[in-house]
Amino acid sequence: MRKYEIMFIVRPTLGEDEVTKVIKDFGNILTTNGAKIVNEKNMGQRELAYEIKDFKSGYYYVYNIEASDDKAINEFDRLALISKDVIRHLITKEED
């Protein structure tokens, strides 16, 4: 099993319920594509170091996952790039 950490920032103009829905939807993308969510962490709203898409803050969220292949990672990456709600994401492979 490969281990990954996925950090993404949700745009700050969404309401609390909408942010929760975006986080849950992206978690479902991972699990339906064969990944197992080991840990998840809501880091809350934070100021950005620099403006991204005219936003000065965002809701940070982190998933630690295990996956046997990169199908779930590729699908998460594809949909995060398309989504208007995710302003930035970073996927890193953790060393064993």
Secondary structure, DSSP 8 states (H G I E B T S, - for coil): -EEEEEEEEE-TTS-HHHHHHHHHHHHHHHHHTT-EEEEEEEEEEEEEEEEETTEEEEEEEEEEEEESSSHHHHHHHHHHHH-SSEEEEEEEEE--
